[in-house]
Amino acid sequence: MIEVAITGACGRMGQRLIALGKQDGGLRIVAAIERPDHEMLYRDAGEVAGIGVIGVPITFDLKVTPKVLIDFAHPAATRHWLKTCRDRGIAMVIGTTGLQPGDHATIDQAAAQIPILQSPNMSLGVAILCKVAAEVAKSLGDDYDIEILEAHHRFKKDAPSGTAMGLADAILKATAKTRDALVYGRAGDEATRKPGEIGMHAMRLGDEIGRHTAYFAALGERLELTHRATNRDTFVLGALRAAKWLAERAPGRYSIADVLGVK
């Protein structure tokens, strides 16, 4: 049985990781972590997650050494736990969004010593979307306009979403372009589309969990590839599957696509 620790344990994702992780016969939750000033500190993680007592208290530190740490917190906390995992030889699944280029450089460095799976979206379907969108973009070429539209709930802080950027990066790589080709929204008296650019658009709507669409259009036809998340459990199940897969890996940086073998 693979021992796992979960950060952001009282958040929406953290609670579901605890609930579904407890149900998974291949995993054992040994630590549930929150910030030092959290009001739920020292309560049983199972009670907080609504599944009853599981004998794991919410703590601000990590006294045990699990096989894998699953991190759905915020960038500052991720930086702290990344160092902890590197120093103690703990594999790390990172689902935190809003990471900066410097964070990714640090992840690359740590991945030389421990296995790290980092993805802004743990959905298995999104991994397939990125692969298919890249193949479509490469096949259709610059005769087709490409636009990416994402929608999330009103409380999401970063925009465009990390998933939208991951989708864009997959298309850019397939078409030998850089992020210089990305255009974030359009406004003004002269906003005519330029050849080769990729439009990025974000909507924030009520309780929308997550929707991502890649549009490919020419004069006379349009192809739309869409992924809709209807329940956050899809991300949780993806992260738990990733943790079990990562536990057997050598040091390196991995993604959900590696778990599926679709790279």
VOGURO-506103 format. One record per residue (C-alpha): residue number from 1; residue in one letter; x, y, z. Coordinates in Angstrom, 3 decimals. Layout:
BEGIN
{atom NUM, a, {X, Y, Z}}
...
This chain:
BEGIN
{atom 1, m, {0.000, 0.000, 0.000}}
{atom 2, i, {1.372, 3.406, -0.999}}
{atom 3, e, {1.542, 5.994, 1.791}}
{atom 4, v, {0.503, 9.503, 0.744}}
{atom 5, a, {0.382, 12.961, 2.311}}
{atom 6, i, {-2.068, 15.628, 1.123}}
{atom 7, t, {-1.513, 19.378, 1.350}}
{atom 8, g, {-4.352, 21.892, 1.230}}
{atom 9, a, {-6.302, 19.226, 3.084}}
{atom 10, c, {-9.229, 21.477, 4.034}}
{atom 11, g, {-9.735, 22.909, 0.560}}
{atom 12, r, {-12.259, 21.594, -1.929}}
{atom 13, m, {-9.714, 19.430, -3.707}}
{atom 14, g, {-8.000, 18.386, -0.480}}
{atom 15, q, {-11.210, 17.129, 1.095}}
{atom 16, r, {-12.094, 15.054, -1.954}}
{atom 17, l, {-8.531, 13.684, -2.124}}
{atom 18, i, {-8.957, 12.505, 1.448}}
{atom 19, a, {-12.419, 11.058, 0.832}}
{atom 20, l, {-11.588, 9.205, -2.387}}
{atom 21, g, {-8.062, 8.354, -1.287}}
{atom 22, k, {-9.500, 6.595, 1.750}}
{atom 23, q, {-11.647, 4.472, -0.570}}
{atom 24, d, {-8.674, 3.479, -2.741}}
{atom 25, g, {-7.359, 0.101, -1.672}}
{atom 26, g, {-3.902, 0.887, -3.024}}
{atom 27, l, {-3.332, 4.049, -0.965}}
{atom 28, r, {-3.024, 4.924, 2.708}}
{atom 29, i, {-3.340, 8.537, 3.836}}
{atom 30, v, {-0.715, 9.201, 6.500}}
{atom 31, a, {-0.710, 13.018, 6.649}}
{atom 32, a, {-3.128, 15.875, 5.950}}
{atom 33, i, {-1.557, 19.325, 5.927}}
{atom 34, e, {-2.862, 22.882, 6.162}}
{atom 35, r, {-1.387, 26.303, 6.890}}
{atom 36, p, {-0.362, 26.931, 10.528}}
{atom 37, d, {-3.223, 29.357, 11.253}}
{atom 38, h, {-6.038, 27.251, 9.779}}
{atom 39, e, {-9.127, 26.936, 11.986}}
{atom 40, m, {-9.397, 23.189, 11.337}}
{atom 41, l, {-5.880, 22.418, 12.576}}
{atom 42, y, {-5.644, 19.210, 14.642}}
{atom 43, r, {-9.154, 18.045, 13.738}}
{atom 44, d, {-9.461, 14.618, 12.145}}
{atom 45, a, {-9.005, 14.888, 8.378}}
{atom 46, g, {-11.780, 12.394, 7.725}}
{atom 47, e, {-14.276, 14.383, 9.757}}
{atom 48, v, {-13.335, 17.561, 7.888}}
{atom 49, a, {-13.818, 15.698, 4.592}}
{atom 50, g, {-17.206, 14.384, 5.716}}
{atom 51, i, {-16.307, 10.680, 5.830}}
{atom 52, g, {-15.887, 10.174, 9.574}}
{atom 53, v, {-12.809, 9.614, 11.703}}
{atom 54, i, {-9.795, 8.137, 9.885}}
{atom 55, g, {-7.182, 8.720, 12.583}}
{atom 56, v, {-5.202, 11.343, 10.659}}
{atom 57, p, {-5.152, 14.837, 12.219}}
{atom 58, i, {-4.801, 18.039, 10.195}}
{atom 59, t, {-1.280, 19.363, 10.859}}
{atom 60, f, {0.893, 22.177, 9.556}}
{atom 61, d, {4.044, 20.033, 9.338}}
{atom 62, l, {5.051, 16.641, 7.969}}
{atom 63, k, {6.401, 14.360, 10.677}}
{atom 64, v, {6.123, 11.117, 8.686}}
{atom 65, t, {7.879, 10.377, 5.399}}
{atom 66, p, {5.299, 9.153, 2.863}}
{atom 67, k, {6.075, 7.680, -0.513}}
{atom 68, v, {4.190, 10.470, -2.320}}
{atom 69, l, {2.967, 13.959, -1.418}}
{atom 70, i, {-0.019, 15.328, -3.370}}
{atom 71, d, {0.032, 19.121, -3.471}}
{atom 72, f, {-3.075, 21.184, -4.265}}
{atom 73, a, {-2.298, 24.365, -2.350}}
{atom 74, h, {-0.942, 27.700, -3.573}}
{atom 75, p, {2.433, 28.541, -5.170}}
{atom 76, a, {4.127, 29.732, -1.961}}
{atom 77, a, {3.210, 26.502, -0.174}}
{atom 78, t, {4.230, 24.439, -3.192}}
{atom 79, r, {7.707, 25.980, -3.066}}
{atom 80, h, {8.039, 24.963, 0.577}}
{atom 81, w, {6.860, 21.390, 0.045}}
{atom 82, l, {8.972, 20.997, -3.076}}
{atom 83, k, {12.091, 21.623, -0.980}}
{atom 84, t, {10.848, 19.270, 1.726}}
{atom 85, c, {10.173, 16.485, -0.755}}
{atom 86, r, {13.525, 16.944, -2.461}}
{atom 87, d, {15.404, 16.891, 0.854}}
{atom 88, r, {13.546, 13.817, 2.156}}
{atom 89, g, {13.263, 11.811, -1.071}}
{atom 90, i, {9.474, 12.018, -1.364}}
{atom 91, a, {7.816, 11.786, -4.786}}
{atom 92, m, {5.519, 14.735, -5.486}}
{atom 93, v, {2.311, 15.214, -7.464}}
{atom 94, i, {1.780, 18.946, -8.081}}
{atom 95, g, {-1.681, 20.144, -9.089}}
{atom 96, t, {-1.242, 23.721, -7.850}}
{atom 97, t, {-1.959, 26.369, -10.501}}
{atom 98, g, {-0.538, 29.864, -10.918}}
{atom 99, l, {3.082, 28.675, -10.926}}
{atom 100, q, {5.626, 31.107, -12.380}}
{atom 101, p, {8.545, 30.371, -14.757}}
{atom 102, g, {10.890, 30.387, -11.782}}
{atom 103, d, {8.775, 27.723, -10.102}}
{atom 104, h, {9.048, 25.482, -13.131}}
{atom 105, a, {12.811, 25.926, -13.159}}
{atom 106, t, {12.910, 24.859, -9.509}}
{atom 107, i, {10.730, 21.848, -10.299}}
{atom 108, d, {13.146, 20.875, -13.076}}
{atom 109, q, {16.050, 21.043, -10.634}}
{atom 110, a, {14.262, 18.989, -7.969}}
{atom 111, a, {13.206, 16.406, -10.568}}
{atom 112, a, {16.867, 15.443, -10.937}}
{atom 113, q, {16.592, 13.943, -7.438}}
{atom 114, i, {12.951, 12.856, -7.033}}
{atom 115, p, {10.068, 11.890, -9.332}}
{atom 116, i, {7.676, 14.818, -9.834}}
{atom 117, l, {4.424, 14.802, -11.771}}
{atom 118, q, {3.242, 18.355, -12.383}}
{atom 119, s, {0.102, 19.233, -14.281}}
{atom 120, p, {-2.324, 22.175, -14.067}}
{atom 121, n, {-5.128, 19.708, -14.779}}
{atom 122, m, {-5.187, 16.132, -13.506}}
{atom 123, s, {-8.062, 15.117, -15.780}}
{atom 124, l, {-7.220, 12.183, -18.020}}
{atom 125, g, {-9.595, 13.597, -20.649}}
{atom 126, v, {-7.696, 16.887, -20.792}}
{atom 127, a, {-4.479, 14.997, -21.515}}
{atom 128, i, {-6.183, 13.421, -24.516}}
{atom 129, l, {-7.594, 16.817, -25.575}}
{atom 130, c, {-4.087, 18.307, -25.670}}
{atom 131, k, {-2.754, 15.416, -27.728}}
{atom 132, v, {-5.625, 15.503, -30.229}}
{atom 133, a, {-5.564, 19.317, -30.529}}
{atom 134, a, {-1.841, 19.233, -31.275}}
{atom 135, e, {-2.357, 16.655, -34.028}}
{atom 136, v, {-5.228, 18.660, -35.532}}
{atom 137, a, {-3.216, 21.892, -35.511}}
{atom 138, k, {-0.278, 20.202, -37.206}}
{atom 139, s, {-2.500, 18.594, -39.840}}
{atom 140, l, {-4.556, 21.699, -40.708}}
{atom 141, g, {-1.697, 24.199, -40.735}}
{atom 142, d, {-1.854, 27.999, -40.801}}
{atom 143, d, {-4.803, 28.092, -43.206}}
{atom 144, y, {-6.967, 27.482, -40.133}}
{atom 145, d, {-7.449, 30.059, -37.400}}
{atom 146, i, {-6.934, 28.761, -33.854}}
{atom 147, e, {-8.650, 30.157, -30.785}}
{atom 148, i, {-8.714, 28.762, -27.237}}
{atom 149, l, {-11.565, 29.567, -24.857}}
{atom 150, e, {-11.686, 28.543, -21.196}}
{atom 151, a, {-14.376, 29.018, -18.561}}
{atom 152, h, {-14.148, 28.601, -14.791}}
{atom 153, h, {-16.016, 29.623, -11.650}}
{atom 154, r, {-16.055, 33.239, -10.494}}
{atom 155, f, {-13.529, 32.595, -7.703}}
{atom 156, k, {-10.633, 31.423, -9.887}}
{atom 157, k, {-7.708, 33.821, -9.562}}
{atom 158, d, {-5.401, 33.131, -12.514}}
{atom 159, a, {-6.289, 33.672, -16.161}}
{atom 160, p, {-5.883, 32.153, -18.636}}
{atom 161, s, {-6.074, 28.895, -16.720}}
{atom 162, g, {-3.049, 26.653, -16.474}}
{atom 163, t, {-4.946, 24.086, -18.502}}
{atom 164, a, {-5.592, 26.580, -21.294}}
{atom 165, m, {-1.893, 27.439, -21.339}}
{atom 166, g, {-1.024, 23.742, -21.435}}
{atom 167, l, {-3.392, 23.290, -24.370}}
{atom 168, a, {-1.801, 26.266, -26.106}}
{atom 169, d, {1.698, 24.917, -25.470}}
{atom 170, a, {0.762, 21.563, -27.018}}
{atom 171, i, {-0.486, 23.353, -30.150}}
{atom 172, l, {2.538, 25.654, -30.270}}
{atom 173, k, {4.938, 22.732, -30.040}}
{atom 174, a, {3.120, 20.858, -32.806}}
{atom 175, t, {3.228, 23.899, -35.105}}
{atom 176, a, {6.792, 25.023, -34.266}}
{atom 177, k, {5.643, 28.314, -32.746}}
{atom 178, t, {6.497, 30.092, -29.503}}
{atom 179, r, {4.278, 31.892, -26.995}}
{atom 180, d, {4.881, 35.070, -28.994}}
{atom 181, a, {2.075, 33.776, -31.236}}
{atom 182, l, {-0.474, 34.010, -28.406}}
{atom 183, v, {-2.915, 36.935, -28.290}}
{atom 184, y, {-4.778, 37.465, -25.021}}
{atom 185, g, {-8.229, 38.790, -25.854}}
{atom 186, r, {-8.906, 41.476, -28.434}}
{atom 187, a, {-9.919, 45.101, -28.086}}
{atom 188, g, {-9.614, 48.401, -29.921}}
{atom 189, d, {-10.431, 49.843, -33.305}}
{atom 190, e, {-7.978, 47.611, -35.137}}
{atom 191, a, {-8.191, 44.062, -33.826}}
{atom 192, t, {-8.122, 42.183, -37.118}}
{atom 193, r, {-6.811, 38.658, -36.770}}
{atom 194, k, {-3.223, 38.198, -37.923}}
{atom 195, p, {-2.068, 35.023, -39.695}}
{atom 196, g, {-0.581, 32.396, -37.417}}
{atom 197, e, {-1.734, 33.879, -34.125}}
{atom 198, i, {-3.587, 31.900, -31.473}}
{atom 199, g, {-6.270, 33.695, -29.510}}
{atom 200, m, {-6.599, 33.085, -25.757}}
{atom 201, h, {-9.847, 33.933, -23.985}}
{atom 202, a, {-11.094, 33.428, -20.411}}
{atom 203, m, {-14.584, 33.536, -18.916}}
{atom 204, r, {-15.449, 33.491, -15.212}}
{atom 205, l, {-18.984, 32.229, -14.689}}
{atom 206, g, {-20.806, 31.296, -11.477}}
{atom 207, d, {-19.864, 27.786, -10.399}}
{atom 208, e, {-18.405, 26.545, -13.704}}
{atom 209, i, {-15.962, 23.767, -12.788}}
{atom 210, g, {-13.933, 23.884, -15.972}}
{atom 211, r, {-14.481, 24.020, -19.721}}
{atom 212, h, {-11.818, 24.236, -22.419}}
{atom 213, t, {-12.368, 24.488, -26.160}}
{atom 214, a, {-9.890, 24.664, -29.029}}
{atom 215, y, {-11.398, 26.125, -32.215}}
{atom 216, f, {-9.978, 25.497, -35.688}}
{atom 217, a, {-11.706, 27.514, -38.409}}
{atom 218, a, {-11.298, 28.287, -42.099}}
{atom 219, l, {-13.629, 30.043, -44.499}}
{atom 220, g, {-16.521, 27.600, -44.689}}
{atom 221, e, {-15.962, 25.260, -41.753}}
{atom 222, r, {-15.094, 25.070, -38.086}}
{atom 223, l, {-13.864, 22.251, -35.864}}
{atom 224, e, {-14.364, 22.486, -32.086}}
{atom 225, l, {-12.667, 20.238, -29.531}}
{atom 226, t, {-14.139, 20.640, -26.042}}
{atom 227, h, {-13.537, 19.141, -22.637}}
{atom 228, r, {-16.085, 19.817, -19.881}}
{atom 229, a, {-15.505, 18.883, -16.271}}
{atom 230, t, {-18.840, 18.186, -14.596}}
{atom 231, n, {-17.433, 17.161, -11.214}}
{atom 232, r, {-14.165, 17.944, -9.397}}
{atom 233, d, {-13.760, 14.256, -8.651}}
{atom 234, t, {-12.367, 13.788, -12.144}}
{atom 235, f, {-9.296, 15.813, -11.094}}
{atom 236, v, {-9.051, 13.980, -7.772}}
{atom 237, l, {-9.192, 10.535, -9.363}}
{atom 238, g, {-6.558, 11.603, -11.878}}
{atom 239, a, {-4.270, 12.820, -9.088}}
{atom 240, l, {-4.697, 9.604, -7.098}}
{atom 241, r, {-3.957, 7.520, -10.156}}
{atom 242, a, {-0.909, 9.714, -10.798}}
{atom 243, a, {0.330, 9.187, -7.232}}
{atom 244, k, {0.189, 5.399, -7.584}}
{atom 245, w, {1.955, 5.554, -10.942}}
{atom 246, l, {4.610, 7.995, -9.719}}
{atom 247, a, {5.518, 5.893, -6.686}}
{atom 248, e, {7.246, 3.402, -8.991}}
{atom 249, r, {9.113, 5.921, -11.133}}
{atom 250, a, {12.731, 7.039, -11.164}}
{atom 251, p, {13.610, 10.718, -10.576}}
{atom 252, g, {12.366, 12.922, -13.410}}
{atom 253, r, {9.607, 15.289, -14.409}}
{atom 254, y, {6.389, 13.696, -15.585}}
{atom 255, s, {2.874, 14.653, -16.664}}
{atom 256, i, {-0.549, 13.055, -16.830}}
{atom 257, a, {0.213, 12.235, -20.455}}
{atom 258, d, {3.037, 9.996, -19.199}}
{atom 259, v, {0.581, 8.168, -16.935}}
{atom 260, l, {-1.608, 7.462, -19.969}}
{atom 261, g, {1.328, 6.768, -22.302}}
{atom 262, v, {0.014, 9.238, -24.889}}
{atom 263, k, {3.044, 11.495, -25.427}}
